[in-house]
């Protein structure tokens, strides 16, 4: 069901109107299969749909579709940008993951990705920083403070390593 809502949500952003054949093509299923699912979605108040007409998401359906789309983008970003997985494969895997992971776990994962994207360099204790971020949200000042501490902490170590490397090369 979530695949249908996500497809309708994205088709609605791409086209003026969403039709059964567009959904069937997007999901790789037959039109009667789409029609059956649209009845279910309509009964649940997620879409406005009359047979042989265009359809659109209700406010409730749009909210669900938007959330599924957000999950997909976060997962795809993690897989492609952090793990270095090919974008096409990352997209395929994200689609599977977004439906398999429970809401609390997914919410935590989404927060983790938002944290990585907004404050990526926080030193060796980044898990503690993530816990702060999760508990209190994005705090630009805290992020800057952590980055400065990271810079101070590792600036000396970098110089030591460079000095050590030069002395090893020279002997």
BELNORSUL-V447451 format. One line per field, one symbol per residue. ss: DSSP state (@ for helix, = for strand, . for the rest). A space follows every 50 residues. Layout:
ss->???
This chain:
ss->.@@@@@@@@@@@@@...=.@@@@@@@@...@@@@@@@@@@@@@...===. ....===.@@@@@@@@@@@@@@@@@@@@@@@@....@@@@@@@@@@@@@@ ..@@@@@@@@@@@@@@@@.......@@@@@@@@@@@...@@@@@@@@@@@ @@@@@@@@@@@@@@@@@@@@.
